Amino acid sequence: MFNRFGNLSKEVLNSIIHKAIDENFPKKYKIRAKQKFAIIAALQGSDTFIQMPTGSGKSLCYQLTSLLDGGVTIVFSPLLSLIRDQMVKLQGIDYNIRCIGFDINEINKILQNNSKPDFNLFFVTPEKAVKNSLFTSLLYHLDQKMLISRFVFDEAHCVHTWGNTFRPDYLKLAQLIKTFRREEERQNKPKTPIMALTACDSKNEREKVIDCLGMDEECKRQTLLECVRIAKIFGDLARPYYAKMSEKRRQLNQDKWMSGKIRLLCATTAFGMGIDKGNVRFVVHYSMPRSLMDFTQESGRAGRDGQTAECVLLYDFNDQFRILREITDGSETPDFKKKKIDNLLQVLHYCEENCDELNNKEGIIPPNRFIKNKIEFFDEKEIENVCIILDIINQNGNIKLINLIKFFKQKNYNKFCYEKIIRKIILSGYLRISLLTNSFKKPLPLLSLSSKGIDLFEQFKILIEGKNELIKLNKELEIFLIKNKEEEEEEILEEEEEDEIIFLLNNNLNLLENNFIKF
C-alpha cells in the first residue's frame, strides 16, 4: 500500500496523531511517548517491534495506525477470547474503528462483489489463516487493490514459543507472510510492514520472533542511528544520508549539501563514491572502515579541487568485533568471509601503527634487559610482558577481553601499555577469539591461546617462570573473575543502557532519540 506519511516531519505527524486521538478515541485519552514513537515508525512504513508491559497500551499502536492508513490492518491473535475482547471494546460508542473477525459471509461478499472493505481491522487466528483458503483469497484480493496496511502479530512471542511446540500453524503463518512479502519484493512493490507486539522482555525471544517473521534487520546497524544523531548535534548545518531514507529525502539532503546550503553531510557508505564536489575540506570516519580500499575511496572525496584537505579516522580497537560479528553472521561463502576478515586485519594493522595514542610507555613489569629477540612488531622491552599476558590467559582458560582490561585498570597499571600489548598480541595471531553476545547484541570477545600463541609461550616462558609478581597476578585475577562473574555485561561495557520498552526496525532508528531533526 502507498505510504502517505514517509516524508512528513515529526511536528506534522504529532499533529496528525493527536487529532486522530481526539476524534476517534474516548475523551481525555492520553497517548504515551513510547506509543507515539511506535506509531510514527509504523506510519513511516517500518517493520516495528513493540515491547511494552501488559496494560501499557500496545494495542493502540495498531488501532490508531489502522485509522490513519486508510487500508486494512490484518491482526493475527493467538486466542478467540482476545479477539472478542478487542472487538467488543472497539465496537463501543467511544471508538470510531470498524473491525471484523473471520466472518465467512462478509469475506465472501467482498470477494464476490470485488468490493472495497469497509473495515479497518481484520482479526484472525493463525489456524484460520493457514487452513482456510478464504483467508488466502482475501489476502491477495486486498493486495491487488493495494489495501493491506500492515500485518500485526499480537502476543508475538507465541510465534516462536507456541509455533515450535503445540501450535505449529504459527510457523506456517510466519512462512506464509514471509513468502507474501518476498513476492512483493520480486514485483518491485513496497513490502507490507509488520508490527509485532509483546509484553515478553526476553531479548532472545525478540530476536527469534524477528527471524521467524523475516522482519527487516538492517536497521540494527548502529551506523544509521549514529548518522542521524551526529547530524542532530550540528543542527541546521548538517543533514543525514543513509540507504533506508526515502529517495526523495536523500536527494534533497544531497542537493542542499552540493549547493552549500548545508555544511556537513553525515552519511553511511550509502553515499556514492562518484560524488564530485570540489571544495570538501574534511572527511571524518566516525568508525573503522571495513577495508583499506574503502578508506582510500571514501577519503578521496576530499580535496578534489587540488587544495589542502584533511581526513580523520576516529579509531577504536573494539570496532573490529562489531564488524567481525557482521561477517560471521553473514550468508557469504567461507572464502568470501575470509577475504573480508583479511581486509579488516589490514585496517587494524594500519590503525595500530599510525594511531596518535600509541606512543611508547613503560611496561607493566620492567623488561628483561638481556632479551635480544624480536617477535614480529613487538619491541624488545615488550616481550616479557607479552609472555606474562599469555600466561595469565593460559592459566585462567577462556577470558573476556573486557575483563582482562578491567583487571589491569583496577591494578593501576599503565593503561596505554597493557592495552597496546594486548592489541598487538591479538593482531599477531597469538590469541584465538570467539564472540559471545550480550543482551544488547554487542559482541564480547573471549580470548584463549591459539596454537601459535602456545608455541610462543613455550619458547619464552623461561623469562617468567617462578616470578612472584606473576604468581600474585594470576591469583588476584582468579579472585577478580569470581567476584565479577554475575556482573551485567552491559555494565562491563560501560555503555549507556538502551530503552528496552520499544525496539524500532528499518529506517526509523532516529525515533529512539528524545528529539527529532527538523528538516
N, C-alpha and C positions, 0 to 999 in steps of 0.2 A: 504494500500500500504506500502511496506517496506520502512522504513525511513533510508536514506543513510547518514544523517547528524547528527544524535542524539549524537554521541560521539566525534564530531570534536571540536577542540578548537576555541576560539574567533578569533585568528590570521588567522587560516585556513579559517574559514567562511568569514572573512573580505576579504581575498584574492579572494575567490570564487565569492563573491557578486560584487566586483569591476571589476573583469574580465568579468562577465556576463553583467554588465552595459556597459562596453566599447565595447563589441562585438555585443550587441543586441539593444542598445538604441541610440538615437541621440547623436552626438558628443558633448563633453563638458557637458554632463548631470551630474549634481551634486546630489548625494544622501545625504539626511539629516540624522542626528544622530538618530532621532526618527524613521525614516523609517527603518534604519538599525537594530535597536533594535527589531522592529516588525518582520522584515524578518528573523532574526536569530531565534526568538522564533518560528515562523511558520516552518522554516526548521527543527527544532528540534522536531517537532511533537506536539506542544502545541495548545490548543484552544487559540485563540488570539482575544482580543477585542481592536480595534484601534480607538481612539477618537482623531481626528485632525481637525483643522479648514478647511473650504472649500478652495480649491486651494493649500493645503499643500502637496499633493501627496499621498493620501491614496491608490489610485488605483495601484500605483507602487508596493505596498506591495504584492498584489496577482499576478500582472503581472510577476514580477521577479521570485517569488517562483514557478509559473507555468512552467517557463522555466527550472528552476533548478531541479524540482522534476521529470520531465520526464513523468508524467502521465497527467490526465485530471483534471483541476480545474473547478468545476461547480459553476457558479456565478448566484445568484438569484438577479435580479434587479427589482425595482418597476415599471419602465416605459420603453416602447419600444423605446422611444426617447433617453433615457440614453444608452440603449443597442446599438442603431445605432451609437450614438456619440462615444462610446468606440470602436466599431468595425471599424468605419471609421478611427479613429486615429491609431489603432493598425495595420491596413492593409496598412498604409502609408509606403513609401520606407525606412523610418528611423528606423522602428521596425522590429524585426525578430520573431514575435509571430503569430502563426496561431490560429484563433478563428472563431467560427461559432455561429449563433443564433439557434433558434428552427427550423432547416431545416429538414422537414419530409423526403425528398429524401435522404439526407446524413445519417440520423439516420437509415432509412430502409436499406440502403446499408451496414452499419456497422453490423446490426443485421442479415441480410440475409447471408452475407459473413463470419460472425463470425470473423470479422477482427479487427485489432487494429486501433483506430482513428489516424488521422494524424494532429490533432489539440491539442493545449494546453488549450484553454479556451472554455467553453461551456456556453453561456449566455441564460437565460430563465426567464420568469416572473413567479410569484407564481401561477397564474391561469393556465398557460400551464403545469406547473409541477404537479399540483394535479388533473387536469381534463383530461389530455391526457395520455392514457395508454402507449403510446410510450416512455414517459419520464421514467416511472417506469421500462419498459423493458430495456431501455438503462442503467438505474442506476444499475440494477442487472447484466447486461451483463458486464459492466465495473468493477463491484465489483468482479465477478468471475475471471476476468483476473487480479485483483489487480491493476487496473489502475486509481482509483479515488485518487487524491492527497489531495483534501480538498473541503469543501463546503464554499462558500463565500456569505455572506449576505451584499450586498451593500445598503447603506442607512438603516442600521439595525434597527434604531428606528421605522421604518414603521411596523416591525413585531408586536410590541405591539400596537402602536397608531392607525395604519390603520387596523390591524387584529381584533381589538375589536370594530371597527366602520363599515366602508363601504367596507372593503376588507377582509372578513372572511377567504378567501383562504390562507392568510398569516399564520393564526393559524393552518390551516390544513397542510400547508407545514412544519411548525415547528414540528408538531406531526409526520409527515412522516419521517423527519430527525431523530427525537428522537428515533422512532421505529427502523429505519435502524441501528442506532448506538448501540442500545440495542441488536439487533440481532448479530451484530459483536462481542459484548462482550460475548454473550451466546456461540458463536462459538470459543471463546478464540482468537479472531483476534484483532489486534490494532484498536481502534476506528478511523474512518476518522475524522481528526481535522476540526474544524470550525473556520473561520475567520469572524468577524463581524466588519463592518466599518461604522462610522457615524461622522458627524460634530456636532451633538447634544451634549451639555455639561451637560445634566441633569444626575446626579448620580442615581437618582431614575429610570429614563428610562433605564439606563445602567443595573441596577440590574434586571429590568423586562425583558429585552431582554435576558440576560444571563439565567434567569429562563425559559423563553419561549422556548429557543433553547436547553436547557439541557446542556449548556456548563459547563465544569468542574470547580468546585468552591473550591476544596480542597486547591488550591494554595493560597487562601485568608488568610490562616493561616500565621500570621506573623512569626511563628517559622521557616518556610522554608527560608525566607529571612534573618532572624537573624542568622541562622545556617551558611549560606553562607557568610554573612557579617563578622561575627566573625572570621571564618576561614581565610578570606582575610586579616584581621588585622595582623594575625600571619604569613602570607606569606608562605614560604616553609616549615615551621614547622608543618602546620596544613592542614587538608582536611575536607570538609563537608560530611555528611552522612544523607540522608533522603529518604523516601519511593518513591518519584517521580523521583529520579535519575534513570538512566538506571542500570539494574542489573550488567552489566559489570563494570560500574564506581563505584558502591557501593562496589563490591567485590575487585576491585583494591585498593580503599582507605582503606578498612578494612585490606587487606593483608599488605599494607605499614605500617599501624599502629601496627598490630600484630608483624611484623618483626622489628619494631623500626626505620624504615626509616623516619617516621614522628612521632612527639612527641604528637600531640594533634588531637583528633577527635571531631569535632563539630557536634553533632548528635541530631536528634529528638528522640522520643520514638520508632521510627522505628528500632533503634539499638537493636539487640536481647539481651534478658536478660541472655541467656545461654553463652554469650561470656566469654571465660576463658583465661584471660591474667593476670598473677600473679602480675606483678610489676606496677600496676596502683596506683599512689601515690595521685592523686586528682580526685574527681568528683565534678564539679561545675554545679549546677542547675541555669540556666540563668533566669528562671522564675518559678513561683509556680507550683508544680505538682498537679495533679487532685485528688490525694488521698494519705494517709499516706502509703498505701501498695505500690503504685508506687514509692514513695520517698524512702522507705526502699529497694525495689528491685533494683532501679537504683543506689542508693548509695552503694549497696552491690557489685558493680563491682570493687570497690577499695579495695586494701589491701588483696587480696586473697592469697598472699604469706606469710601472717602472720606478715608482717612488718607494721609499723605505716602508716596510710593514712588519708587524710583529705577530708571531704565532706562539701561543701559550698553551701548554698541556698541563692540566691540573691532575696530578698522578697520585693514586692511592694503590698500594700493593694489593689490597683486598679486592679491588675491582676485578681482578682476574678470576676470582672464584664465582662471581656472578656470571661472567661470560662462559666459564667452564661449565657451569650448570646448564646454560642455554645450549651449549654444544652437545653435552652428553644426553640431554633430554630431547634433542632434535631427531628427525627421522632420516637423516642422511646416511650414506654408506659409511662403514668404518674407515675406509681410506680417506673419504672426504672430511670426516671428523678429525682424523689425524692431521690432515693438512691445515685445518682451522686451528688446531692446538699448536702446531708448529709456528703458524703465523703469530699467534698470541705470545708464544715464548720469545719470538724476535722482538716484539714490542716491549715485553718485560725487561729483556736484557738492555734494550736501548734506554728505557727509563731509568733502570738501576744505575747505569753507567753515567747518565747525564743529569740526574736529578740534583738540584741545588742543595738539598738537605743532606745528601750522602757524603759528608766530609769525614775525614779520619778522626776517630776518638780513641781513648784508651780502652783496653779490653776489660771484660768483667773480672778476669784474673790476669795478673801480669804475664806476658808471653815468655815462653822459654827462649832465652837468648841464643841457645845452641841449635835451634831448628834452622836448617838451611833449605828444606824442601818447600816448594810452592805447588799448590794444587789449583789448577785452572786459574780463576781470577781472585783467589784468596791471597791476602797479604801474609807475609811470614808470621807476623805477630798475631794473626787471627787463627792459625792452625790449631793451637792448643784449645782455644775457645770453641772451635768447631767440634773437636773431639769431646769436649765437655757436654755440649748440647746434644750431640749424637748419643752419648752415654745416658744422659737424662731420659731421652726418648726411648732408648733401648731398655732401660731399667723399668720404666713406667708403662710399657706397652703403648697401645694407641692413645694419643693425647690430642685434645683440641688445640689448634694453633692459638686461639684466643686465650685459653687457659695458661698456656706456656708464656705468652706475652704478659698476661696479667700477673703471673707469679714473679717474673723478673722485675716488673714495675713495682710490685709490693716490696721486693727486696732492695729497692732503691739503686739497682744497677743502672749504669748509664743507658738511657732509653735508646738512643740512636745506635749505639754499638750493638746491643744484643738483637734489636730488631733488624739491623743491617745484616748481621751474621746469619740470622735465621733465614732471611730472604735469600741470601747467597746460597745457603745450603739447599734450599728448595729449588732454586734456579739451576743449581749444578746437578740436580737429579739424585741427590743422596737420600731424599725422603720420598716416600710414596704417599700420595694424597688421595683420600676418599672424602666425598662430600656428603655430610649429613644435611638435614634441612630443619630449621627451627619453625616455630608456629607462624612466622611471617613469611615463610618460603625463602628465607635468606640462607644461602649456602654456608655451612660451617665446615671448614677444612679439618680433617682428622689426620694426624701425622703418625707415620711409622717408618722404620728404616727400609729403604729399598735394598736390593741386592748390591747395588753399587755403594750404598751407604754402609752396609755391613762390611764389605771389603775394605773401605777406607778406615772404618773404625778399628778393625782387626789390625790394620797396618800401623796405626798411630796410637793405639790405646796405651802403649807403654808410657806415653807422655803424661797420662793422668792416673795410672793405676796407683792406688793407695793414698791418693791425695785426700787429706782430712776434710778440706773445704768441699770437695765434690761429694764425699760421703754425706756430709751435713746437708748439702744442697738437695740430694736425692731424698733424704729423709723428710726435709721440710716440704718438698714438692708433694710427696706422698700424703702428708697431713693436709696440705692445702687442697689437693684434689678431692679428698674425702669430705672436707668441710664444704666444698663448693659443689658437690655432686647434685644437690637438689636445687641449685640456684637457677633461676629462669634464664634461658638463652638470650631472650631479648634484653635482659638487664646486662648480661655479659657483653653483648654487642654495643651497649651504651648508646642505643638509638632511641629516639622518641617513640613512644607507643602509638600505634596507629588506631584509628577509630574502628572498632570491631562491630559496631551496630550495623553498618551498611557497607557493602562491598560493591563498587560500581565497575562495570565492564565496558570495553570498547573505547570510544573517543571522548569520554566524559570524566576522565580521572581528575580534571580540574575541579570537579564538583566536590571533591574531598576537602578542598580549601574552604575556609570560612568566608572568604570573599571571592569575588569574580573579577576577571579583567573586563574593563569597559572598552568596547570597540566603538 
